[in-house]
Amino acid sequence: MPAPDVIVVGLGAMGSAAAWQLARRGRRVLGFDRFSPPHTMGSTHGRSRIIREAYFEHPGYVPLLRRAYECWAQLEQESGRRLLRQTGGLMAGPESGVLFTGARRSALEHGLPHEVLTAAEIRRRFPGFTPPDDTVGLLEPRAGMLWPEGCVEAALELARGAGAELRTGEAVTSWRADGDGVSVTSAGGTHRAPRLILSAGPWMPSLLGARGRALQVERQLFHWFAAARNAEMFRPERCPVAVWEYAPDRIFATQPDAGDGLKAGIHHEGETTDPEHVRREPTAEDESAMRRLVERYMPDAAGRVLEARVCLYTNTPDHHFLIDVHPDHPQVILASPCSGHGFKFASVIGEILADLATEGHSRFDLSPFALSRLGNVF
Ligand SMILES: Cc1cc2nc3c(=O)[nH]c(=O)nc-3n(C[C@H](O)[C@H](O)[C@H](O)COP(=O)(O)OP(=O)(O)OC[C@H]3O[C@@H](n4cnc5c(N)ncnc54)[C@H](O)[C@@H]3O)c2cc1C
């Protein structure tokens, strides 16, 4: 391969999408991954991810989401795979809580189709759900589930098909920016390119040295439950994806049973760790914390646990994303600390990274994701 235009380090959710977007523009891409994505060691395993649009985290994400849906459709079309299933999405909690107020604000500011349901209406519409009486839910029709392993595979296949050289099982051990390019070293040698994208997920702190100090990796769990009764109520045709605020600012999410059980996960509340030392085995305490919530909000779903998995979040201090050029080296682009809510955006983040690498700018306002907001931590 002639000298690459862009080196991509990390070919998970963000890096695979960036490699695809660059390769389809005719750019020469050299990509590295320490494993062979999709794999179970980082942040992108577990067979499903929620996509939703009435974004409680901030209305500023909605334009990105609109483009993300378009880019997922493009990936489906180019790969011939089905990657997204719309089930509708319910954001439910106390009326004054962060989840409902944030989702409603996004829906109203951006004119998103939605309905507001009382607790009684939620129980009637979705008989598997038994929320407390003070619950209010925002139901949005376009939400649903993405298949993350399929998305990564599709993006990598298309990138390879368009000429990208993607080396798996080959970790990058160091990188250096000099002049107007970068040198990247792996077991296979040292490689030069004008641009570098660092999208190493939970390994970002180790690649960023002192500048990665603000990032924290967090241990997270998924559990898949067999229904105890009325399994049909939890099938995707009858059950939306749901995000629940079960105590002030404390959230868990559920996804319908697409053939392998109802999936549930608590958002945050995990221990700080790193990918080398994380306790990768789920424990009985992990299961009972999850079971308590499933029993309370959908008791018929709380049968035996079919499977549990540990996964990793890479958090910024404010839980918004980090997508920016490196403050000292404009030829180096940083992405992927997505604080546990980034997968749905991977398709558009891939496009943004490709724009930054080729045009030097993005049409989206990336200031909320800038390093500088983290103050002198960076
Ligand atoms: C439990 C859980 C539930 C989640 N639920 C949702 C959800 O419902 N909806 C949603 O939108 N998001 C969700 N997320 C978040 C989302 O999955 C992540 O934001 C996203 O997958 C992160 O992708 P990434 O590319 O940054 O990391 P990864 O996919 O982990 O990719 C990083 C890659 O870099 C490689 N790498 C690391 N170091 C090196 C190196 N030195 N050299 C070469 N390669 C290297 C790794 O092997 C890895 O493949 C969830 C995350 C978890 C853990």
The ligand as a Gaussian input file, in Angstrom:
#p B3LYP/6-31G(d) Opt

LIG

0 1
 C      -22.805000      -1.597000      29.113000
 C      -22.835000      -0.578000      28.016000
 C      -24.063000      -0.182000      27.481000
 C      -24.113000       0.795000      26.511000
 N      -25.322000       1.126000      25.979000
 C      -25.389000       2.047000      24.989000
 C      -26.614000       2.299000      24.336000
 O      -27.640000       1.654000      24.603000
 N      -26.634000       3.253000      23.365000
 C      -25.514000       3.946000      23.006000
 O      -25.613000       4.808000      22.146000
 N      -24.321000       3.696000      23.596000
 C      -24.232000       2.764000      24.561000
 N      -23.036000       2.471000      25.145000
 C      -21.843000       3.239000      24.764000
 C      -21.232000       2.766000      23.488000
 O      -21.310000       1.373000      23.375000
 C      -19.791000       3.278000      23.423000
 O      -19.813000       4.701000      23.494000
 C      -19.111000       2.878000      22.131000
 O      -19.320000       1.525000      21.832000
 C      -17.631000       3.182000      22.260000
 O      -16.977000       2.858000      21.049000
 P      -15.424000       3.141000      20.894000
 O      -15.115000       3.012000      19.454000
 O      -15.064000       4.406000      21.577000
 O      -14.711000       1.992000      21.756000
 P      -14.445000       0.475000      21.335000
 O      -15.525000      -0.035000      20.465000
 O      -14.092000      -0.257000      22.576000
 O      -13.183000       0.574000      20.391000
 C      -11.894000       0.887000      20.817000
 C      -10.972000      -0.038000      20.044000
 O       -9.639000       0.406000      20.190000
 C       -8.808000      -0.741000      20.191000
 N       -7.536000      -0.340000      20.769000
 C       -7.322000       0.133000      22.008000
 N       -6.024000       0.455000      22.200000
 C       -5.401000       0.188000      21.035000
 C       -4.048000       0.301000      20.607000
 N       -3.101000       0.783000      21.413000
 N       -3.725000      -0.103000      19.354000
 C       -4.695000      -0.584000      18.533000
 N       -5.991000      -0.713000      18.895000
 C       -6.344000      -0.326000      20.121000
 C       -9.599000      -1.740000      21.022000
 O       -9.196000      -3.066000      20.808000
 C      -11.008000      -1.469000      20.549000
 O      -11.394000      -2.354000      19.492000
 C      -22.930000       1.432000      26.074000
 C      -21.691000       1.014000      26.570000
 C      -21.639000      -0.007000      27.512000
 C      -20.307000      -0.454000      28.032000

